[in-house]
Amino acid sequence: MDAGFWVWDAASRLILDGTSRAGRIVGIAYTGGGAGSSAADLSGGAPFWAFMPQWIFRRVAGAEPTPIVSINASGISWYYSGNSSGSNAYSPVPGWLVFGVY
């Protein structure tokens, strides 16, 4: 007999299958709008990350880059692209990187 966690909607369609895999959060790092890194042991599975911005839109100029992220078994690092648009409204989006392994 199978065991796990399944959720169906009112039309009996499977909308969540919790038997496949679940991530384990290893750490959270605040980017602050600048480059950085966080050492962590991510060798216990396939690493993943997600970015939670501190704010979504501050200006409509479109010069609000999110971090460029690199992750491997020894940790996570990030940086922001330079101001190639020439806009004086360049404002990197600070936020939190949540990372872990599947």
Backbone as a ProteinNet text record, in pm:
[ID]
protein_1_A
[PRIMARY]
MDAGFWVWDAASRLILDGTSRAGRIVGIAYTGGGAGSSAADLSGGAPFWAFMPQWIFRRVAGAEPTPIVSINASGISWYYSGNSSGSNAYSPVPGWLVFGVY
[TERTIARY]
83.4	0	88.7	55.6	129.8	103.4	201.7	185.3	241.1	175.7	221.9	114.2	132.3	40	-9.1	-140.3	-200.1	-313.1	-333.4	-444.4	-515.1	-648.5	-730.7	-823	-861.3	-958.6	-1100	-1199.2	-1339.5	-1376.7	-1301.3	-1327.6	-1245.3	-1190.3	-1109.6	-981.6	-926.5	-797.7	-687.7	-582.6	-469.2	-398.8	-388.7	-322.3	-191.9	-170	-43.6	-11.3	108	156.6	281.3	265.6	375.5	466	446.5	530.5	655.4	660.2	773.4	901.2	898.8	1013.1	975.3	1040.3	1017.2	1152.5	1159.1	1284.2	1307.2	1432.4	1472	1549.6	1498.4	1564.9	1688.8	1800.2	1927.6	1960.3	1920.9	1952.8	1875.9	1883.5	1824	1929.6	1952	2052.1	1988.9	2013.4	1965.9	2068.8	2024	2118.3	2157.6	2068.4	2099.2	2121.4	2097.1	2117.4	2260.2	2346.3	2485.6	2530.6	2649.8	2704.6	2734.6	2730.1	2761.7	2759.6	2778.7	2776.4	2744.3	2705	2677.2	2722.4	2816.5	2864.2	2761.7	2736.8	2643.1	2672.5	2645.8	2663.2	2536.8	2543.8	2431.2	2460.8	2547.4	2587.6	2488.7	2384.9	2291	2178	2187.3	2081.4	2100.4	1993.9	1997.5	1967.9	2061.1	2038.4	1928	1856.7	1756.4	1765	1708	1701.1	1576	1531.7	1419.1	1450	1408.2	1432.3	1301.8	1302.2	1186.8	1226.6	1177.2	1217.3	1162.7	1240.2	1195.4	1083.8	1093.2	988.2	986.2	873.6	862.2	888.6	817.5	835.6	861.3	973.3	1001.2	988	1026.6	1015.5	965.6	923.2	877.3	983.7	1105.5	1213.1	1261	1231.5	1277.5	1423.7	1483.5	1624.8	1638.6	1561.5	1560.5	1597.9	1726.3	1768	1754.7	1721.4	1723.6	1860.6	1897	2031.2	2050.2	2173.3	2214.5	2279	2222.1	2254.9	2332.4	2429.2	2504.4	2498.5	2466.3	2455	2523.5	2591.1	2655.2	2659	2728.7	2729.8	2791.2	2870.1	2935.1	2869.2	2764.9	2696	2632.9	2600.1	2529.6	2601.1	2604.4	2661.1	2573.6	2582.2	2500	2570.4	2527.4	2572.8	2463.4	2475	2378.6	2446.3	2374.1	2430.4	2456.2	2547.5	2579.6	2471.6	2483.8	2386.7	2418.1	2381.8	2410.5	2305.8	2195.1	2088.9	2119.4	2214	2244.6	2140	2045.7	1938.7	1990.2	1943.1	1979.3	1886.7	1793.3	1699.3	1743.1	1869.5	1920.7	1913.1	1840.9	1821.6	1804.9	1913	1902.8	1799.2	1728.6	1623.5	1684.3	1678.8	1725.5	1619.7	1660.3	1564.6	1635	1563.7	1613.9	1624.3	1735.8	1753.5	1731.5	1634.7	1606.4	1667.9	1747.8	1814.6	1817.3	1830.1	1832	1853.7	1813.3	1831.8	1702.3	1685.5	1576.6	1629.5
-117.3	0	124.8	221.3	347.1	429.4	506	597.5	732.5	839.1	973.2	1075	1191.4	1301.3	1346.7	1337.5	1381	1477.3	1575.1	1669	1673.9	1661.4	1669	1790	1844.7	1954	1896.6	1984.7	1942.1	1855.3	1865.5	1785.1	1656.2	1618.4	1496.8	1496	1615.9	1625.9	1637.7	1562.2	1568.6	1702.6	1781.3	1911.7	1916.1	1820.3	1813.2	1667.9	1626.5	1492.2	1505.1	1484.9	1501.4	1380.2	1281.4	1162.2	1174.4	1272.6	1279.9	1326.6	1445.1	1493.4	1623.3	1649.3	1772.6	1834.7	1965.3	2034.5	2055	2064.1	2093.3	2225	2325.2	2455.5	2445.9	2490.3	2488	2627	2732.3	2866.6	2975.4	3095.3	3215.4	3324.9	3396.5	3504	3632.3	3743.4	3874	3931.8	3973	4021.7	4167.2	4247.7	4387.8	4470.6	4414.6	4487.7	4487.1	4405.1	4396	4251.9	4232.3	4097.6	4034.2	3900	3830.3	3680.2	3609.9	3464.6	3411.2	3285.3	3218.2	3073.4	3032.5	2894.8	2804.4	2689.5	2592.4	2456.3	2352.2	2216.2	2176.8	2183.7	2147.6	2019.2	1935.9	1812.9	1698.3	1719.3	1612.3	1596.3	1655.1	1643.6	1744.7	1765.9	1864	2002.2	2098.1	2230.3	2307.2	2390.4	2480.4	2614.2	2717.6	2848.7	2920.5	3017.5	3104	3243.6	3345.9	3484	3549.6	3610.2	3684.8	3832.1	3913.8	4054.6	4133.1	4231.5	4319.9	4410.5	4449.9	4525.1	4482.3	4501	4455.8	4570.5	4680.7	4793.9	4919.6	4983	5109.9	5222.3	5194.5	5290.7	5216.3	5287.7	5224.7	5227.8	5263.4	5275.2	5139.7	5033	4901	4875.8	4959.3	4943.9	4887.5	4786.1	4727.1	4579.9	4549.9	4410.5	4327.3	4200	4102.5	4034.8	3963.7	3904.8	3793	3779.5	3667.6	3567.2	3447.1	3351.2	3232.8	3186.8	3064.9	2978.2	2849.6	2760.4	2628.9	2573	2441.6	2372.7	2262.3	2181.3	2252.8	2358.9	2425.8	2557	2599.5	2721.2	2796.2	2920.5	3005.1	3139.8	3198.1	3332	3409.5	3541.4	3624.8	3756.7	3818.3	3952.7	4018	4146.8	4220.9	4272.4	4275.2	4326.3	4476	4525.2	4667.3	4751.1	4878.8	4972.3	4997.2	4901.9	4915.6	4999.7	5028.2	5105.9	5254.8	5298.7	5440.5	5517.4	5445.8	5510	5559.5	5675.8	5724.2	5665.6	5578.8	5515.5	5373.4	5339.4	5204.7	5177.8	5073.4	5042.9	4892.2	4818.6	4673.9	4635.7	4528.9	4483.3	4400.5	4450.3	4369.1	4265.2	4164.2	4062.2	3945.4	3836.1	3717.7	3602.5	3531.2	3408.2	3291.4	3210.5	3089.4	2974	2890.4	2785.1	2654.9	2546.7	2415.3	2305.8	2186.6	2068.4	1988.7	1921.1	1823.1	1687.2
0	0	0	-85.6	-90.3	35.1	72.9	185.8	146.4	187.9	155.8	180.6	122.5	140.6	4.4	-18.3	-143.5	-114.2	-202.6	-190.7	-325.1	-321.4	-441.3	-431.2	-547.2	-546.7	-552.4	-560.6	-558.9	-678.2	-787.4	-907.2	-908.3	-794.8	-777.9	-860.8	-886.6	-955.7	-850.8	-869.4	-778.3	-795.1	-686.9	-696.3	-616.7	-527.4	-454.9	-427.2	-470.7	-443.4	-357.8	-228.6	-135	-125.2	-210.4	-203.8	-288.7	-379.1	-471.7	-402	-344.5	-268.1	-198.8	-91.1	-16.6	14.5	2.9	29.8	178.2	215.4	353.1	350.7	418.8	422.6	510.7	455.7	528.6	583.5	511.3	558.1	487.4	542.9	485.4	496.5	386.5	385.9	333.1	398.2	351.9	256	137.8	36.3	57.4	107.8	131.8	6.3	-110.8	-235.1	-284.7	-224.5	-266.2	-277.6	-328.5	-345.6	-210.7	-207.9	-84.9	-103.6	5.5	2	140.9	144.1	270.4	256.1	341.4	338.2	405.5	344.9	401.4	340.4	415.3	363.7	287.8	156.4	70.7	-5.8	50	-17.4	4.2	85.1	115.6	17.3	-99.9	-199.6	-310.5	-387.9	-496.6	-438.5	-450.1	-392.5	-465.1	-390	-447.6	-375.5	-436.8	-373.9	-421.6	-343	-379.2	-325.8	-399.5	-359.9	-316.1	-198.1	-147.7	-141.8	-235.6	-238.6	-121.1	-76.7	30.3	-20.5	-145.6	-212.7	-359.1	-423.8	-562.4	-659.7	-644.4	-735	-653.4	-679	-613.7	-715.9	-837.5	-947.2	-1070.6	-1169.5	-1292.8	-1401.4	-1366.5	-1464.7	-1515.5	-1444.7	-1486	-1455.1	-1374.3	-1340.5	-1200.4	-1170	-1036.7	-1045.5	-1054.4	-1074.2	-947.1	-967.7	-859.9	-861.8	-757.2	-753.6	-855.2	-899.3	-984	-889.1	-882.9	-777.8	-832.5	-754.8	-783.9	-658.2	-676.9	-561.8	-593.4	-494	-510.1	-374	-364.7	-243.2	-122.5	-145.5	-32.8	7.8	-63.1	-22.3	-137.6	-110.8	-207.5	-215.4	-333.9	-351	-448.6	-444	-529.2	-557.1	-666.1	-701	-783.7	-804.1	-883.2	-1008.9	-1118.5	-1243.2	-1229.9	-1310.9	-1308.7	-1374.4	-1363.3	-1420	-1566.6	-1652.4	-1795.4	-1867.3	-1801.2	-1866.2	-1866.8	-1784.6	-1774.6	-1694.3	-1636.8	-1561.4	-1427.1	-1384.6	-1252.2	-1145.6	-1188.3	-1095.9	-1062.1	-1090.7	-1062	-912.1	-876.1	-734.5	-718.6	-685	-669.4	-563.5	-588.7	-498.8	-385.2	-261.5	-149.6	-113.8	-43.5	-2.3	63	74.1	141.7	43.5	49.2	-27.1	69	35.5	113.8	34.7	98.6	25.4	105.8	32	97.4	-3.3	31.3	-55.7	-63.3	-177.2	-195.8	-156.8
[MASK]
++++++++++++++++++++++++++++++++++++++++++++++++++++++++++++++++++++++++++++++++++++++++++++++++++++++

